[in-house]
Amino acid sequence: MRLDPDACRQRIGPSGHGVLGSVHAERGVDAVPVVFVIRDERVVIPIDTVKPKSGDRLQRLVNLSADDRCVLLVDHYDDDWSQLWWVRIHGRGHESAPTADQLEALAESFPAYRSRGAVTSAIVMVIDAVTGWSAETDLV
């Protein structure tokens, strides 16, 4: 059953993690797991110093500077398939210095980001469209 935008937002609110898809110039879609918060109708995906990185500049940032289209997929799996759902957020993303409000929201959601300097920048995704699906047939 298709989910309306309000139902989509209710499902992704408590999630906090999903898969970010961006466009790589040669290989097409690049997908990477990320954590996020939503503030002021924008998805905020931290770029941090907490986890090791494979290079000086993350490929997702390179991809977004060339083509800002992106998608965030959030899903829920359960062995009871009547509980399955997914939400896709389509938008345009760019790297930005995080605001104080965004840093606070990230720190509240993810304890690893409570240390000063843990988040160095963020991908801020302006939401263009939200779509979703649920296996539940009796939605409230």
mmCIF file of the C-alpha atoms, coordinates in Angstrom:
data_MODEL
# 
_entry.id   MODEL 
# 
loop_
_atom_site.group_PDB 
_atom_site.id 
_atom_site.type_symbol 
_atom_site.label_atom_id 
_atom_site.label_alt_id 
_atom_site.label_comp_id 
_atom_site.label_asym_id 
_atom_site.label_entity_id 
_atom_site.label_seq_id 
_atom_site.pdbx_PDB_ins_code 
_atom_site.Cartn_x 
_atom_site.Cartn_y 
_atom_site.Cartn_z 
_atom_site.occupancy 
_atom_site.B_iso_or_equiv 
_atom_site.pdbx_formal_charge 
_atom_site.auth_seq_id 
_atom_site.auth_comp_id 
_atom_site.auth_asym_id 
_atom_site.auth_atom_id 
_atom_site.pdbx_PDB_model_num 
ATOM 1   C CA . MET A 1 1   ? 0.000  0.000   0.000   1.00 0.00 ? 1   MET A CA 1 
ATOM 2   C CA . ARG A 1 2   ? 1.370  3.425   -0.925  1.00 0.00 ? 2   ARG A CA 1 
ATOM 3   C CA . LEU A 1 3   ? 2.137  5.734   1.977   1.00 0.00 ? 3   LEU A CA 1 
ATOM 4   C CA . ASP A 1 4   ? 1.225  9.415   1.907   1.00 0.00 ? 4   ASP A CA 1 
ATOM 5   C CA . PRO A 1 5   ? 3.972  11.940  2.766   1.00 0.00 ? 5   PRO A CA 1 
ATOM 6   C CA . ASP A 1 6   ? 2.824  12.291  6.405   1.00 0.00 ? 6   ASP A CA 1 
ATOM 7   C CA . ALA A 1 7   ? 2.913  8.511   6.939   1.00 0.00 ? 7   ALA A CA 1 
ATOM 8   C CA . CYS A 1 8   ? 6.361  8.423   5.313   1.00 0.00 ? 8   CYS A CA 1 
ATOM 9   C CA . ARG A 1 9   ? 7.670  11.084  7.691   1.00 0.00 ? 9   ARG A CA 1 
ATOM 10  C CA . GLN A 1 10  ? 6.253  9.242   10.714  1.00 0.00 ? 10  GLN A CA 1 
ATOM 11  C CA . ARG A 1 11  ? 8.125  6.105   9.719   1.00 0.00 ? 11  ARG A CA 1 
ATOM 12  C CA . ILE A 1 12  ? 11.486 7.699   8.988   1.00 0.00 ? 12  ILE A CA 1 
ATOM 13  C CA . GLY A 1 13  ? 11.453 9.981   12.040  1.00 0.00 ? 13  GLY A CA 1 
ATOM 14  C CA . PRO A 1 14  ? 12.639 7.386   14.550  1.00 0.00 ? 14  PRO A CA 1 
ATOM 15  C CA . SER A 1 15  ? 14.828 5.506   12.078  1.00 0.00 ? 15  SER A CA 1 
ATOM 16  C CA . GLY A 1 16  ? 17.908 7.714   11.752  1.00 0.00 ? 16  GLY A CA 1 
ATOM 17  C CA . HIS A 1 17  ? 19.714 5.517   9.262   1.00 0.00 ? 17  HIS A CA 1 
ATOM 18  C CA . GLY A 1 18  ? 19.297 4.656   5.623   1.00 0.00 ? 18  GLY A CA 1 
ATOM 19  C CA . VAL A 1 19  ? 21.108 4.382   2.311   1.00 0.00 ? 19  VAL A CA 1 
ATOM 20  C CA . LEU A 1 20  ? 22.137 7.482   0.372   1.00 0.00 ? 20  LEU A CA 1 
ATOM 21  C CA . GLY A 1 21  ? 22.238 7.171   -3.385  1.00 0.00 ? 21  GLY A CA 1 
ATOM 22  C CA . SER A 1 22  ? 24.162 9.689   -5.478  1.00 0.00 ? 22  SER A CA 1 
ATOM 23  C CA . VAL A 1 23  ? 25.215 9.707   -9.139  1.00 0.00 ? 23  VAL A CA 1 
ATOM 24  C CA . HIS A 1 24  ? 28.759 8.669   -10.028 1.00 0.00 ? 24  HIS A CA 1 
ATOM 25  C CA . ALA A 1 25  ? 29.863 10.015  -13.421 1.00 0.00 ? 25  ALA A CA 1 
ATOM 26  C CA . GLU A 1 26  ? 31.110 6.629   -14.693 1.00 0.00 ? 26  GLU A CA 1 
ATOM 27  C CA . ARG A 1 27  ? 29.431 3.810   -12.792 1.00 0.00 ? 27  ARG A CA 1 
ATOM 28  C CA . GLY A 1 28  ? 25.990 5.319   -12.225 1.00 0.00 ? 28  GLY A CA 1 
ATOM 29  C CA . VAL A 1 29  ? 24.375 4.995   -8.817  1.00 0.00 ? 29  VAL A CA 1 
ATOM 30  C CA . ASP A 1 30  ? 26.622 4.989   -5.745  1.00 0.00 ? 30  ASP A CA 1 
ATOM 31  C CA . ALA A 1 31  ? 24.918 3.806   -2.579  1.00 0.00 ? 31  ALA A CA 1 
ATOM 32  C CA . VAL A 1 32  ? 26.311 4.141   0.932   1.00 0.00 ? 32  VAL A CA 1 
ATOM 33  C CA . PRO A 1 33  ? 24.780 3.615   4.388   1.00 0.00 ? 33  PRO A CA 1 
ATOM 34  C CA . VAL A 1 34  ? 24.383 6.846   6.368   1.00 0.00 ? 34  VAL A CA 1 
ATOM 35  C CA . VAL A 1 35  ? 22.837 8.275   9.493   1.00 0.00 ? 35  VAL A CA 1 
ATOM 36  C CA . PHE A 1 36  ? 20.714 11.398  9.319   1.00 0.00 ? 36  PHE A CA 1 
ATOM 37  C CA . VAL A 1 37  ? 18.355 13.793  11.038  1.00 0.00 ? 37  VAL A CA 1 
ATOM 38  C CA . ILE A 1 38  ? 15.612 15.881  9.503   1.00 0.00 ? 38  ILE A CA 1 
ATOM 39  C CA . ARG A 1 39  ? 15.537 19.587  10.324  1.00 0.00 ? 39  ARG A CA 1 
ATOM 40  C CA . ASP A 1 40  ? 13.482 22.326  8.684   1.00 0.00 ? 40  ASP A CA 1 
ATOM 41  C CA . GLU A 1 41  ? 12.329 20.046  5.846   1.00 0.00 ? 41  GLU A CA 1 
ATOM 42  C CA . ARG A 1 42  ? 15.918 19.139  5.048   1.00 0.00 ? 42  ARG A CA 1 
ATOM 43  C CA . VAL A 1 43  ? 17.787 15.890  5.532   1.00 0.00 ? 43  VAL A CA 1 
ATOM 44  C CA . VAL A 1 44  ? 21.107 16.429  7.317   1.00 0.00 ? 44  VAL A CA 1 
ATOM 45  C CA . ILE A 1 45  ? 23.739 13.728  6.805   1.00 0.00 ? 45  ILE A CA 1 
ATOM 46  C CA . PRO A 1 46  ? 26.902 14.260  8.859   1.00 0.00 ? 46  PRO A CA 1 
ATOM 47  C CA . ILE A 1 47  ? 30.445 14.053  7.584   1.00 0.00 ? 47  ILE A CA 1 
ATOM 48  C CA . ASP A 1 48  ? 32.391 13.078  10.674  1.00 0.00 ? 48  ASP A CA 1 
ATOM 49  C CA . THR A 1 49  ? 35.814 12.397  12.124  1.00 0.00 ? 49  THR A CA 1 
ATOM 50  C CA . VAL A 1 50  ? 34.548 9.476   14.216  1.00 0.00 ? 50  VAL A CA 1 
ATOM 51  C CA . LYS A 1 51  ? 34.909 6.676   11.654  1.00 0.00 ? 51  LYS A CA 1 
ATOM 52  C CA . PRO A 1 52  ? 37.931 5.986   9.418   1.00 0.00 ? 52  PRO A CA 1 
ATOM 53  C CA . LYS A 1 53  ? 37.673 7.337   5.866   1.00 0.00 ? 53  LYS A CA 1 
ATOM 54  C CA . SER A 1 54  ? 39.050 5.818   2.684   1.00 0.00 ? 54  SER A CA 1 
ATOM 55  C CA . GLY A 1 55  ? 40.432 9.078   1.304   1.00 0.00 ? 55  GLY A CA 1 
ATOM 56  C CA . ASP A 1 56  ? 40.678 12.832  1.698   1.00 0.00 ? 56  ASP A CA 1 
ATOM 57  C CA . ARG A 1 57  ? 37.312 13.546  0.044   1.00 0.00 ? 57  ARG A CA 1 
ATOM 58  C CA . LEU A 1 58  ? 34.364 11.191  0.249   1.00 0.00 ? 58  LEU A CA 1 
ATOM 59  C CA . GLN A 1 59  ? 33.042 9.973   -3.093  1.00 0.00 ? 59  GLN A CA 1 
ATOM 60  C CA . ARG A 1 60  ? 29.495 11.005  -2.165  1.00 0.00 ? 60  ARG A CA 1 
ATOM 61  C CA . LEU A 1 61  ? 30.705 14.630  -1.873  1.00 0.00 ? 61  LEU A CA 1 
ATOM 62  C CA . VAL A 1 62  ? 32.495 14.407  -5.227  1.00 0.00 ? 62  VAL A CA 1 
ATOM 63  C CA . ASN A 1 63  ? 29.335 12.941  -6.779  1.00 0.00 ? 63  ASN A CA 1 
ATOM 64  C CA . LEU A 1 64  ? 27.074 15.649  -5.343  1.00 0.00 ? 64  LEU A CA 1 
ATOM 65  C CA . SER A 1 65  ? 29.349 18.469  -6.516  1.00 0.00 ? 65  SER A CA 1 
ATOM 66  C CA . ALA A 1 66  ? 29.016 17.162  -10.074 1.00 0.00 ? 66  ALA A CA 1 
ATOM 67  C CA . ASP A 1 67  ? 25.304 16.224  -9.896  1.00 0.00 ? 67  ASP A CA 1 
ATOM 68  C CA . ASP A 1 68  ? 23.310 17.268  -6.844  1.00 0.00 ? 68  ASP A CA 1 
ATOM 69  C CA . ARG A 1 69  ? 20.481 14.755  -7.382  1.00 0.00 ? 69  ARG A CA 1 
ATOM 70  C CA . CYS A 1 70  ? 20.277 12.165  -4.619  1.00 0.00 ? 70  CYS A CA 1 
ATOM 71  C CA . VAL A 1 71  ? 17.917 9.808   -2.855  1.00 0.00 ? 71  VAL A CA 1 
ATOM 72  C CA . LEU A 1 72  ? 17.742 8.500   0.704   1.00 0.00 ? 72  LEU A CA 1 
ATOM 73  C CA . LEU A 1 73  ? 16.163 5.068   1.148   1.00 0.00 ? 73  LEU A CA 1 
ATOM 74  C CA . VAL A 1 74  ? 14.938 4.099   4.604   1.00 0.00 ? 74  VAL A CA 1 
ATOM 75  C CA . ASP A 1 75  ? 13.392 0.681   5.115   1.00 0.00 ? 75  ASP A CA 1 
ATOM 76  C CA . HIS A 1 76  ? 12.176 -1.697  7.759   1.00 0.00 ? 76  HIS A CA 1 
ATOM 77  C CA . TYR A 1 77  ? 12.588 -5.462  7.480   1.00 0.00 ? 77  TYR A CA 1 
ATOM 78  C CA . ASP A 1 78  ? 10.801 -8.007  9.629   1.00 0.00 ? 78  ASP A CA 1 
ATOM 79  C CA . ASP A 1 79  ? 10.442 -11.780 9.326   1.00 0.00 ? 79  ASP A CA 1 
ATOM 80  C CA . ASP A 1 80  ? 6.723  -11.024 9.487   1.00 0.00 ? 80  ASP A CA 1 
ATOM 81  C CA . TRP A 1 81  ? 6.436  -9.635  5.970   1.00 0.00 ? 81  TRP A CA 1 
ATOM 82  C CA . SER A 1 82  ? 3.216  -7.833  6.815   1.00 0.00 ? 82  SER A CA 1 
ATOM 83  C CA . GLN A 1 83  ? 5.465  -5.385  8.717   1.00 0.00 ? 83  GLN A CA 1 
ATOM 84  C CA . LEU A 1 84  ? 7.708  -4.462  5.762   1.00 0.00 ? 84  LEU A CA 1 
ATOM 85  C CA . TRP A 1 85  ? 7.922  -0.842  4.603   1.00 0.00 ? 85  TRP A CA 1 
ATOM 86  C CA . TRP A 1 86  ? 10.202 1.559   2.776   1.00 0.00 ? 86  TRP A CA 1 
ATOM 87  C CA . VAL A 1 87  ? 10.404 5.309   2.245   1.00 0.00 ? 87  VAL A CA 1 
ATOM 88  C CA . ARG A 1 88  ? 12.357 7.156   -0.445  1.00 0.00 ? 88  ARG A CA 1 
ATOM 89  C CA . ILE A 1 89  ? 13.294 10.805  -0.123  1.00 0.00 ? 89  ILE A CA 1 
ATOM 90  C CA . HIS A 1 90  ? 14.330 12.403  -3.407  1.00 0.00 ? 90  HIS A CA 1 
ATOM 91  C CA . GLY A 1 91  ? 16.131 15.705  -3.393  1.00 0.00 ? 91  GLY A CA 1 
ATOM 92  C CA . ARG A 1 92  ? 19.175 17.763  -4.112  1.00 0.00 ? 92  ARG A CA 1 
ATOM 93  C CA . GLY A 1 93  ? 22.160 17.636  -1.798  1.00 0.00 ? 93  GLY A CA 1 
ATOM 94  C CA . HIS A 1 94  ? 25.149 19.820  -1.171  1.00 0.00 ? 94  HIS A CA 1 
ATOM 95  C CA . GLU A 1 95  ? 27.946 19.983  1.378   1.00 0.00 ? 95  GLU A CA 1 
ATOM 96  C CA . SER A 1 96  ? 27.526 22.652  4.019   1.00 0.00 ? 96  SER A CA 1 
ATOM 97  C CA . ALA A 1 97  ? 28.838 23.686  7.398   1.00 0.00 ? 97  ALA A CA 1 
ATOM 98  C CA . PRO A 1 98  ? 26.328 22.342  9.925   1.00 0.00 ? 98  PRO A CA 1 
ATOM 99  C CA . THR A 1 99  ? 24.288 24.866  11.892  1.00 0.00 ? 99  THR A CA 1 
ATOM 100 C CA . ALA A 1 100 ? 24.187 24.813  15.686  1.00 0.00 ? 100 ALA A CA 1 
ATOM 101 C CA . ASP A 1 101 ? 20.657 23.345  15.522  1.00 0.00 ? 101 ASP A CA 1 
ATOM 102 C CA . GLN A 1 102 ? 21.798 20.587  13.160  1.00 0.00 ? 102 GLN A CA 1 
ATOM 103 C CA . LEU A 1 103 ? 24.803 19.738  15.359  1.00 0.00 ? 103 LEU A CA 1 
ATOM 104 C CA . GLU A 1 104 ? 22.542 19.595  18.415  1.00 0.00 ? 104 GLU A CA 1 
ATOM 105 C CA . ALA A 1 105 ? 20.070 17.299  16.642  1.00 0.00 ? 105 ALA A CA 1 
ATOM 106 C CA . LEU A 1 106 ? 22.876 15.009  15.487  1.00 0.00 ? 106 LEU A CA 1 
ATOM 107 C CA . ALA A 1 107 ? 24.352 14.864  18.999  1.00 0.00 ? 107 ALA A CA 1 
ATOM 108 C CA . GLU A 1 108 ? 20.937 14.068  20.508  1.00 0.00 ? 108 GLU A CA 1 
ATOM 109 C CA . SER A 1 109 ? 20.387 11.239  18.025  1.00 0.00 ? 109 SER A CA 1 
ATOM 110 C CA . PHE A 1 110 ? 23.908 9.815   17.893  1.00 0.00 ? 110 PHE A CA 1 
ATOM 111 C CA . PRO A 1 111 ? 26.095 9.867   21.040  1.00 0.00 ? 111 PRO A CA 1 
ATOM 112 C CA . ALA A 1 112 ? 29.311 9.599   18.978  1.00 0.00 ? 112 ALA A CA 1 
ATOM 113 C CA . TYR A 1 113 ? 28.633 13.128  17.707  1.00 0.00 ? 113 TYR A CA 1 
ATOM 114 C CA . ARG A 1 114 ? 28.560 14.748  21.157  1.00 0.00 ? 114 ARG A CA 1 
ATOM 115 C CA . SER A 1 115 ? 32.301 15.455  21.062  1.00 0.00 ? 115 SER A CA 1 
ATOM 116 C CA . ARG A 1 116 ? 33.325 18.837  19.747  1.00 0.00 ? 116 ARG A CA 1 
ATOM 117 C CA . GLY A 1 117 ? 34.664 18.518  16.203  1.00 0.00 ? 117 GLY A CA 1 
ATOM 118 C CA . ALA A 1 118 ? 33.102 15.086  15.593  1.00 0.00 ? 118 ALA A CA 1 
ATOM 119 C CA . VAL A 1 119 ? 31.030 16.492  12.701  1.00 0.00 ? 119 VAL A CA 1 
ATOM 120 C CA . THR A 1 120 ? 33.115 18.554  10.299  1.00 0.00 ? 120 THR A CA 1 
ATOM 121 C CA . SER A 1 121 ? 30.498 19.215  7.629   1.00 0.00 ? 121 SER A CA 1 
ATOM 122 C CA . ALA A 1 122 ? 27.177 17.862  6.433   1.00 0.00 ? 122 ALA A CA 1 
ATOM 123 C CA . ILE A 1 123 ? 25.295 16.927  3.334   1.00 0.00 ? 123 ILE A CA 1 
ATOM 124 C CA . VAL A 1 124 ? 22.149 19.000  3.408   1.00 0.00 ? 124 VAL A CA 1 
ATOM 125 C CA . MET A 1 125 ? 19.470 17.526  1.210   1.00 0.00 ? 125 MET A CA 1 
ATOM 126 C CA . VAL A 1 126 ? 16.571 19.736  0.130   1.00 0.00 ? 126 VAL A CA 1 
ATOM 127 C CA . ILE A 1 127 ? 13.559 17.441  -0.175  1.00 0.00 ? 127 ILE A CA 1 
ATOM 128 C CA . ASP A 1 128 ? 11.803 17.402  -3.557  1.00 0.00 ? 128 ASP A CA 1 
ATOM 129 C CA . ALA A 1 129 ? 9.566  14.353  -3.080  1.00 0.00 ? 129 ALA A CA 1 
ATOM 130 C CA . VAL A 1 130 ? 8.784  11.673  -0.508  1.00 0.00 ? 130 VAL A CA 1 
ATOM 131 C CA . THR A 1 131 ? 7.304  8.317   -1.502  1.00 0.00 ? 131 THR A CA 1 
ATOM 132 C CA . GLY A 1 132 ? 6.758  5.122   0.398   1.00 0.00 ? 132 GLY A CA 1 
ATOM 133 C CA . TRP A 1 133 ? 5.171  1.712   0.574   1.00 0.00 ? 133 TRP A CA 1 
ATOM 134 C CA . SER A 1 134 ? 3.990  -0.554  3.360   1.00 0.00 ? 134 SER A CA 1 
ATOM 135 C CA . ALA A 1 135 ? 2.870  -4.178  3.376   1.00 0.00 ? 135 ALA A CA 1 
ATOM 136 C CA . GLU A 1 136 ? 0.303  -3.260  6.037   1.00 0.00 ? 136 GLU A CA 1 
ATOM 137 C CA . THR A 1 137 ? -3.167 -3.068  4.581   1.00 0.00 ? 137 THR A CA 1 
ATOM 138 C CA . ASP A 1 138 ? -4.860 -1.557  7.635   1.00 0.00 ? 138 ASP A CA 1 
ATOM 139 C CA . LEU A 1 139 ? -3.012 1.741   8.133   1.00 0.00 ? 139 LEU A CA 1 
ATOM 140 C CA . VAL A 1 140 ? -4.199 4.243   10.698  1.00 0.00 ? 140 VAL A CA 1 
# 
